[in-house]
Amino acid sequence: MPNKSVDQQTLNLLHKAFEIVLKQNKISYNKIGIAEEGDQLLFLYETKEEKVHVFKWSKLASDGMSIGTLAQSVLTPIIPQLRLLS
């Protein structure tokens, strides 16, 4: 993924994987999104109060990972924070 754009299908698959991980961890949300910004990917998390929180990670760190593994590796460290926000 380094220095090349992520196609829409991959972003959609990542979105679905993030939904699954959040559901498994009983994290509620109003909306979520996955976006690309330069050499980073962004996880946008909107609370029920309509506040948006952005979590970023490097596309380079994601290179070669499966979609499910990537979703787990990004979300697992922030699950406690997401619980407080949800």
HUQUI-V263602 format. One record per residue. N is the residue number from 1. RES is the residue in three letters. SS is DSSP state (A for helix, B for strand, O for the rest). PHI is phi in whole degrees, -180 to 180 (NA if undefined). PSI is psi in radians with two decimals (* if undefined). Layout:
n = <N	N>
res = <RES	RES>
ss = <SS	SS>
phi = <PHI	PHI>
psi = <PSI	PSI>
This chain:
n = <1	2	3	4	5	6	7	8	9	10	11	12	13	14	15	16	17	18	19	20	21	22	23	24	25	26	27	28	29	30	31	32	33	34	35	36	37	38	39	40	41	42	43	44	45	46	47	48	49	50	51	52	53	54	55	56	57	58	59	60	61	62	63	64	65	66	67	68	69	70	71	72	73	74	75	76	77	78	79	80	81	82	83	84	85	86>
res = <MET	PRO	ASN	LYS	SER	VAL	ASP	GLN	GLN	THR	LEU	ASN	LEU	LEU	HIS	LYS	ALA	PHE	GLU	ILE	VAL	LEU	LYS	GLN	ASN	LYS	ILE	SER	TYR	ASN	LYS	ILE	GLY	ILE	ALA	GLU	GLU	GLY	ASP	GLN	LEU	LEU	PHE	LEU	TYR	GLU	THR	LYS	GLU	GLU	LYS	VAL	HIS	VAL	PHE	LYS	TRP	SER	LYS	LEU	ALA	SER	ASP	GLY	MET	SER	ILE	GLY	THR	LEU	ALA	GLN	SER	VAL	LEU	THR	PRO	ILE	ILE	PRO	GLN	LEU	ARG	LEU	LEU	SER>
ss = <O	O	O	O	O	O	O	A	A	A	A	A	A	A	A	A	A	A	A	A	A	A	A	A	O	O	O	O	O	O	B	B	B	B	B	B	B	O	O	B	B	B	B	B	B	B	O	O	O	O	O	B	B	B	B	B	B	B	A	A	A	A	O	O	O	O	A	A	A	A	A	A	A	A	A	A	A	A	A	A	A	A	A	A	A	O>
phi = <NA	-63	57	-131	-71	-89	-72	-62	-62	-66	-61	-65	-65	-62	-58	-63	-63	-65	-58	-63	-64	-64	-63	-61	-97	55	-101	-90	-160	-85	-146	-132	-154	-123	-139	-120	-143	62	-95	-124	-110	-122	-109	-102	-123	-106	-79	-65	-84	66	-92	-103	-116	-118	-119	-113	-149	-78	-63	-60	-68	-90	-59	86	-85	-73	-59	-64	-64	-63	-59	-63	-68	-79	-82	-52	-68	-106	-55	-59	-67	-65	-62	-68	-82	-80>
psi = <-0.23	2.41	0.22	2.63	2.56	2.25	2.78	-0.64	-0.73	-0.73	-0.69	-0.72	-0.71	-0.74	-0.82	-0.75	-0.70	-0.72	-0.75	-0.82	-0.72	-0.74	-0.75	-0.55	0.16	0.76	2.08	2.75	2.82	-0.94	2.70	2.81	2.73	2.28	2.94	2.39	1.75	-2.14	0.28	2.71	2.58	2.41	2.02	2.19	2.04	2.18	3.02	-0.40	0.13	0.48	2.34	2.28	2.41	2.25	2.26	2.62	2.78	2.35	-0.62	-0.70	-0.35	-0.19	2.20	-0.07	2.58	2.79	-0.80	-0.75	-0.71	-0.80	-0.78	-0.78	-0.54	-0.77	-0.61	-0.82	-0.37	0.05	-0.80	-0.71	-0.70	-0.61	-0.69	-0.55	-0.48	*>
